[in-house]
Amino acid sequence: MNENFYIKHQDHLKLYVLLKDKINFENVMTRKQLPFYSEVKEQAFLDGGIRYFILETDRQKVDSLLIENDIVASTETIPNQDFRDIKKFYKVYAWVAVSIVVLIALALIIEFIVFND
């Protein structure tokens, strides 16, 4: 939003929002008429999130919007991670590990029954 470039030259907060939450975040900010400025074209890497500049006076409003809409965001000092994605990964990892253990146990039982007769 180029019309809000003035935010960079005022007392502002840098907020990093994950790429998957970009549309939801911008939609909520626009609906609540809170000005923000983003530098998507000027950022080299987006893996840490998209950098948004928000007025310091809107900080409390933005915090409540992030919580209400379940948007993952961070500041420069706190790294940006979505623990829900990590939880899903570990759930799949646990299922694969349990499946392998069960298959090995079945193979050992079958081997014990077949070769002990």
C-alpha positions as CSV (number, residue, x, y, z in Angstrom):
1,M,0.0,0.0,0.0
2,N,2.1,2.9,-1.3
3,E,-0.4,5.5,0.1
4,N,0.7,4.6,3.6
5,F,4.4,5.0,3.1
6,Y,4.4,7.9,5.7
7,I,4.2,5.2,8.4
8,K,7.9,4.4,7.9
9,H,8.8,7.9,8.9
10,Q,6.7,8.0,12.0
11,D,6.9,6.1,15.3
12,H,6.1,2.6,14.0
13,L,6.3,-1.1,14.8
14,K,7.8,-3.7,12.4
15,L,5.6,-6.8,12.3
16,Y,6.4,-10.0,10.4
17,V,3.4,-12.0,9.2
18,L,3.8,-15.5,7.7
19,L,3.1,-15.7,4.0
20,K,0.1,-18.1,4.6
21,D,-1.6,-15.4,6.8
22,K,-0.9,-12.5,4.5
23,I,-4.4,-12.2,2.9
24,N,-6.2,-12.7,6.2
25,F,-4.0,-10.1,7.9
26,E,-4.4,-7.5,5.2
27,N,-8.1,-8.1,5.0
28,V,-8.6,-7.6,8.7
29,M,-6.5,-4.5,8.8
30,T,-8.4,-3.0,5.8
31,R,-11.8,-3.8,7.4
32,K,-10.8,-2.1,10.7
33,Q,-9.3,0.8,8.7
34,L,-5.9,0.5,10.3
35,P,-3.1,1.9,8.1
36,F,-0.1,-0.3,7.3
37,Y,2.7,-0.4,4.8
38,S,4.5,-3.5,3.5
39,E,7.7,-4.0,1.6
40,V,7.2,-7.2,-0.2
41,K,9.1,-6.1,-3.3
42,E,12.1,-4.9,-1.2
43,Q,12.4,-8.0,0.9
44,A,15.0,-10.5,-0.2
45,F,13.6,-13.5,1.7
46,L,10.0,-14.1,2.7
47,D,10.6,-17.2,4.8
48,G,10.7,-15.1,8.0
49,G,7.4,-13.5,7.1
50,I,6.3,-10.4,5.3
51,R,7.4,-7.1,7.0
52,Y,4.7,-4.7,7.8
53,F,5.0,-1.2,9.3
54,I,2.3,-0.3,11.7
55,L,1.8,2.9,13.6
56,E,2.8,2.5,17.3
57,T,-0.5,4.1,18.3
58,D,-2.4,1.1,16.7
59,R,-0.3,-1.5,18.5
60,Q,-3.0,-2.6,21.0
61,K,-5.6,-2.8,18.3
62,V,-3.4,-4.9,16.0
63,D,-2.5,-7.2,18.9
64,S,-6.1,-7.9,19.6
65,L,-6.8,-8.5,15.9
66,L,-4.0,-11.0,15.6
67,I,-5.3,-12.9,18.6
68,E,-9.0,-12.8,17.5
69,N,-8.2,-14.0,13.9
70,D,-5.5,-16.6,14.9
71,I,-2.8,-14.9,12.8
72,V,0.8,-15.8,13.5
73,A,3.0,-12.7,13.6
74,S,6.2,-11.6,15.3
75,T,8.6,-8.7,15.7
76,E,12.2,-8.4,14.7
77,T,13.5,-9.7,18.0
78,I,11.2,-12.7,18.3
79,P,11.5,-15.3,15.5
80,N,8.4,-16.2,13.6
81,Q,7.3,-19.8,13.8
82,D,3.9,-21.5,13.5
83,F,3.9,-24.3,16.0
84,R,0.7,-25.7,14.6
85,D,2.6,-26.8,11.5
86,I,5.4,-28.3,13.6
87,K,2.8,-30.2,15.6
88,K,1.3,-31.7,12.4
89,F,4.8,-32.8,11.3
90,Y,5.4,-34.6,14.6
91,K,2.0,-36.3,14.4
92,V,2.8,-37.7,11.0
93,Y,6.3,-38.7,12.2
94,A,4.8,-40.5,15.2
95,W,2.4,-42.4,13.0
96,V,5.2,-43.5,10.7
97,A,7.4,-44.6,13.6
98,V,4.6,-46.6,15.2
99,S,3.8,-48.2,11.9
100,I,7.4,-49.3,11.3
101,V,7.6,-50.8,14.9
102,V,4.3,-52.7,14.4
103,L,5.5,-54.1,11.0
104,I,8.8,-55.2,12.5
105,A,7.0,-56.8,15.5
106,L,4.6,-58.6,13.1
107,A,7.5,-59.8,11.0
108,L,9.3,-61.2,14.1
109,I,6.1,-63.0,15.3
110,I,5.6,-64.5,11.9
111,E,9.2,-65.6,11.7
112,F,9.1,-67.1,15.2
113,I,5.9,-69.1,14.4
114,V,7.0,-70.3,10.9
115,F,10.6,-71.3,11.8
116,N,10.0,-72.8,15.2
117,D,7.8,-75.6,13.9
